[in-house]
Amino acid sequence: MNKVLIKSNASLREAINCLNESGTKTLVIVDEKNQLLGTLSDGDIRRAIINGADLDKNIEGIYRSDPRYVIEGKYSIKKLAEDFIRNRYDLIPILNPKMEIKDIIYLEDLMPDDEIDNIISQDIKVVIMAGGFGKRLLPMTKNTPKPMLKVGNSSMIEIVIDNFKKFGFKDFIISVNFLSEQITSHLENGKKFGVNIEYLKEEEPLGTAGSLSLIKEIDDEKPYIVTNSDVIIDLDFRDLVKHHIDNKADITICTKIHEINIPYGVVNTNGTVKSIEEKPDKAYWVNSGLYVLSPKIINKIKHNEYIDMTDVITNEIGNGSNVLSFPIFGYWKDIGQKKQLEEARKYLGRTEDK
């Protein structure tokens, strides 16, 4: 429980770090006596950043001071579950009569996972790019496609699918190429995993976006989520789609903050030294490998032609399309190297396979 509690004098940067470490999407704001002051969701942080808030800004004025809560022993499980679903709460604090935090309750504490899946079902298709060669993970990928590498008892691509499934996304299109039969024979049509799966077969590598041109019947009414098969991410994908639709975006890029410490004094100079910073921390927003694309963007991609997603995005920016970022918080891992694979296994509590 303590992982989701944060004091009201914390900075936005500290709140982001707390979200990253807790694995939740909402923090609970408390005072020195552990009394409830409010809640702060990843959406609240996202809106603040989009509106130009500095990362060192205090979270007061950003967090919600009228949070939903219940008093211990004085709530109906059925009504509380309905409240979670209707308002899409991530968590609800349980308080004692002194307004002190006693516990945190989540929807999965109230309902079985299969019941939750049925209630929140979504009709947006998810395209998973699983055709790469995984060269940076050699020799593990010599005879095994990267999406099929194990993280414990589950393959990487199963974890990606399951992350979407728990938010109601059940329709998948998987683009395959290298050792594709291992992926298709394992996942089949998806029924044994409780989802629906179609496949796009690349005869030749088409880059990180070219295989989108192989989608036979593009739904012109709904956007598509596109993700790499090696991206493990803690995100409510419904919020991502809503942001894309509400802002009439053509492309939405999920971005993740990445901080770098420069272990030297940085000199700002054009010949004359203007300033010097001793071992500064620099923060950058990086591409997470997760996107939402409107159908008109997919329709522009030439059939069977090699193109990377970065080129698609650059072209559309040049064309004046509405290309937006969607800052994400919580856990994110782009598994391109053995170290990152081991980190993901550790985070997910899975046993490393030899």
N, C-alpha and C positions, 0 to 999 in steps of 0.2 A: 504493500500500500504506500509506503513512504516514497517510492520512486516517482509517484505522480503528484506529490505534494511540493509546493513551491511558495516561497514568501513573496509578498506583494512588492518588495523593494528590488526584486530581481530584474535584470535587464532582458531585453528581447533575445540577445545572444544566449544568455543563460537558460532561458525558456526553451530555445531551440535545442540546446545540448541536452536538456532534461527530457524533451520528447524523444530525441535520438536514443537516449539510454534506456528510457522506460518501455519503449515499444508500443506506447499507447498514443492516441490521437488527441487527448484532452488532459490538461493539467488542472489540479485543484489548488486554488489560492487560499492560503491560511495565514493567520496572524501568529504572534509569538505563543499564544495559548492554544494553538491548534484549532482555533475556531474558523469556521468557513467564511471566506470573504467573497469568493467567486470562482469561476472556471475560465480557463483559457484553452481554446481549441486550436488545432493547426490551421483551421479556416480563419480564426481571428488574427493569428500571426501573419497568415498569407495576405489578408486584406491590408494589414498595417504596412507590410513590406511593399506591396503594389502601390500603396498611397505614399510611398517615399520615406517611411519611418527608418531611422537609423538603428542599426543592430544594438547599439549601446543605450538606446532609449529605455526608460523604465516601463514596465508592463502596466502600470496604473494608467487607466484611461483606455487600455486595450482589452483587458480581460472583462468578462461579463460579471457585473455585481449583483445580478438577480438570478442565480443558478437554480436549477431544479434539484431538490433534495428530498429525502424522506427521514422521518424520525424512527429510530429503531423500534421494532415491534408494532408499528402503527401504519403498515402499508399492506396492500393486497398484491400478491405476486402476479396475478392475472392482469390487474389494472396497470401495474408497473411495467410489465412486458409490453402491453399495448402502448403505453406512453413512450417506451424506448423506440418502438417501431414507427409510431406516428410522427415523432419529433426527431428521429434519427440521432438519439443520444448515443455517445460512446460509453459514458459511464454516468452513474448517479451516486453522490455521496450519501452515506447513512450517518446521521447525527444523533447524539444524545440530547436530552432537553436543554443542555447548556450550549448547544450549537457547536459542540466539539466533534471532530471527525472520529467516528468509530470504525467505519469500514467503507469500502468502495464496492459498488455492485455493477456488474456488466450483464449485457443481454444474455450471453451464453451461460450465465449463472442461473437464468430463469427458464430457458427453453433449450430443447435438444437442437443440435446443429441442423438436422434435416428439416425441422419445422421452420427454422429461420430462413433456410435456403428457399423454401417454397413461398414464403411471404415476400421476400425482397427480390424476387426474380426480375432480371433486366433483359431487354431485347436488343442490346447493342452487341455487335460482333467484335471479337478480339482476334487480331491477326498476330500470330507468334512467328517471328523469323528464326527458323531452326536449321538453316541450310549451310551454315559456315563450317570451315574446316577445323577451327579450334587450334590453330598452329601454336599459339603461345602456351598451350597446355600439353604439348607433346612431352613424353611419349604416351601419356594417358589417352590421347585422342587418336592414336595411330589406327586402332581397330574399333574405336567406340566414338560415335559422334558426341560432341560436347553436351548437347541437351540430355543425353542419356547417362552422363556421369552421375554417380550416386552421391547423395548427401544423406548418409544413413541408409534406410530402407527405400527411400524414394529417389527417383531420378530428378535432375534439375528441372526438367520441363514439367514433371508432375507437380512440383512445388509451385511453379509459376501458374499452372492451371488452377491449383487449389486456392491460391491467393485471390484469384478472380472469382472463383466459384463461391467463396464465403461471402461475397458481396452481391451474389445473384447473377453473375455473368456465366452463362452456360453454353454459348454458341462460339466455337473457335474455328479459325482457319489457320492451318499450320503450313508454312512454307518450308519445304525440305529439298535437300540435294545430296550432300555427302553422307554415305551409308544410310540413306533414307529408310531402307527396309527395316532397320532396327527400331526406328521411331514409329513407323506405321504399323508394324506387326505388334508392338507393345501397346500402343495407345488404341489402335483400331479405330472404331467410330466413336469412341469415348463413352459408350454406355456403361461400361463397368466402373467408370469414374463419375458417373452421374452427369455427364455433359455430352454435347454434340460436337463432333470433329469432322471437318472437311480438310482436304490437302491440296496444296499447290506444289506441283513438281517442277523444279527447275532442271532443265536439260543441261544448261550451262549456268555457272554462277552469274547472278543478276544484280549483285550488290545488296545493300541493306534496304533498298526500296523497290528495285526493279520487279520483283515477283508480285507486287501488288497489281501489276498490269495483267496478271493471269487470273484474277478474280472474274468469274464468268458473268455473274448477275449482280451488279453493284446496286445496292439499295440507295436511291437518290434522296431519300427522306431522312436518313440517319447517319451520324458520323461513325467512324471505325476507330477503335483503339488499336494501336500498333505497338508491339513491344519486342525487344530482343529476348531470345530464349534463355539468356544467361543473366537476366536482371531479376534479382530478388528484392522485393520492395514492400514496405509496410505502408499501405495507402488505401483509403476508401475511394475506390475508383468511380463510385457514383458522384462524388464531389468533383472529380476531374471532368467527367462528361457534362455535368451541370454547368461548370465554369465555361466550358467550350461553347455550349449551346446558348447560355445566357448572354455571352459576350459576342455572339455571332462570329466566332473565330473560324478561319479557314484551316489553320494549323495551331495546335497547342502543344508546346514542348514542356515536359516536366523537367524542372531544373532543381538541382541540389546544391546547397552551399558547400564549398570546399575551401578549407583554410590551410594556408601554407606558412610555415615559419621560415623566414630567411635568416640563416645563422650568421649574418654579417651586418655591419653598419651599411645602410643604403644611402647613397649620396645623390641628392637631387641637384643636378648641375647642367648648365649649358655652356660650361667654361668657367663661369663664376658659380661657386657653390651657394645654392639657395637654402639648403637645409640638409640635415643628416638625421636618419632614424636608426637607432640601435636595435638590431635584430627584430624587425617589425613582423607582425602577423598580417598577412594579406588574405582577404576573403574574395572568392570568385564564385559565380553561379555557373555550374557545369551541366552539360547535357546528360540526363539520366538514362537515355535509351528507351524512353516511354513517351508515346505521342498520341494525340487524337487528330485524325484527318477527316475533313469534310469530304463527301463523295466526289465533289467537283475536282478536288486535288488529285484523287486517285485516277479519275478519268483522264487527266492530262498526261499521265505517265505512259510513254510509248510502249507498245506491246513487245514483250520479250527483249527489252533493251536494258543494258547494264546501267544502273544509276544508284548512287548512295543517297540516304535520307538527307544528309547534310547538303547535298547538291539540290535536292528537291526544295528544301527550305530556303536555301540561298536564292534559287530562281524565283520562288514565290515572294520573297521579300522584295526582290528587284521588280516584280510585277505589281507591287502595291497591295498584295494580299494581306489579310488581317492575321498576322502571326503573333501569337501571345505566349508568354511563359506562365507556368503554373508551379510556383515554389512548393517543394515537398519537404516533409520533415519525417522524423522517425527513421527506421532502419532502411538502408539502401545498400546493395552490393552488386556491382557489375563484375561478374566472375570471369576474368580474362586470364588470370594466372593462378598457379598452384597456391600461392599465399592467400589469395582472395577466396579460393575454394575452401581452404582450411579454416579461414575466418568465418565463412558462412556456416560451415559444419559446427563450429564452436558456438556461434550465436543461436543456431536452431537446436542445439542440444543433441545433435545427431552423432553417432559413432562414426569415426573416419574409417573408410574402407581402404584396405591395402591393395 
